[in-house]
Amino acid sequence: MAITIEMLRQKITNANRELHEAIDMSIELRRHSPEIKGEVVTIWEEFLGQFFGYIKKTSKESKDNLLAGISWTRLKLF
């Protein structure tokens, strides 16, 4: 089976939905239990480190930088 752009879109859409749920859960946990704020932060640090680490590793191995061409300004992250 050949990978298609639509398959990629669907995979990203599903991942985005899951991440939105994780964000909502994180906010709820932090709101109701200040004692675990640090643990929530640690979970997100581990996730983001693994996520960007995998992009960096895979980009290096494939010699195709996945993040090349992405405008961080256009993303309007903050």
Secondary structure, 3 states (H helix, E strand, C coil): CCCCHHHHHHHHHHHHHHHHHHHHHHHHHHHHCHHHHHHHHHHHHHHHHHHHHHHHHHHHHHCCCCCCCCCHHHHCCC
